[in-house]
Amino acid sequence: MIISHHPPSQYNRTFRLFGIRFCTRCTGILFGTIAMFIVLKGEVISSGLLFPFILLFPIPAILNFTLTELEKIKNNHFQRFSTGFFLGNAIGFIVYDLFWGTLFEAIITLVTIILLEILVAVILSKKGKLEPFIKQYEEGVYREM
């Protein structure tokens, strides 16, 4: 669970490489973060031009995760990886702006992601899905210990 962070009941959300499980969405986030960092550091495009779009980039991952947890859709590795990639782009933008760009844009982007995550927690809680979700993780952690 350390690398994949998914309990056995959610191994369908991971892929296996050399016998090690990796979270598909988090792998997309990692690749998206690196890609955005390369784009901005290589000055392929200015962060100021990207800023309005970056605020939209976390939304597909948030929607995909929420709808999956509410059992409205079933997703696959491609969907998890690609939505994670866009979320990673936003994270890469934050990292870049924290060190070399506009602190204000970094803070706004980070706050947007945090507010979206809070919204997901509230929605899942109101639908009675948050506690079972957390329980799966707790059972997976305690089983591994």
Buried (B, 14 or more C-beta within 10 A) or exposed (E): BEEBBBBBEBEEBBBEEEEEBBBBBBBBBBBBBBBBBEBBEEEEEEBEEBBEEBBEBBBBBBBBBBEBBEEEEEBEBEBBBBBBBBBBBBBBBBBBBBEEBBEEBBEBBBEBBEEBEEEBEEBBEEEEBBEEEEEBBEEBEEEEE
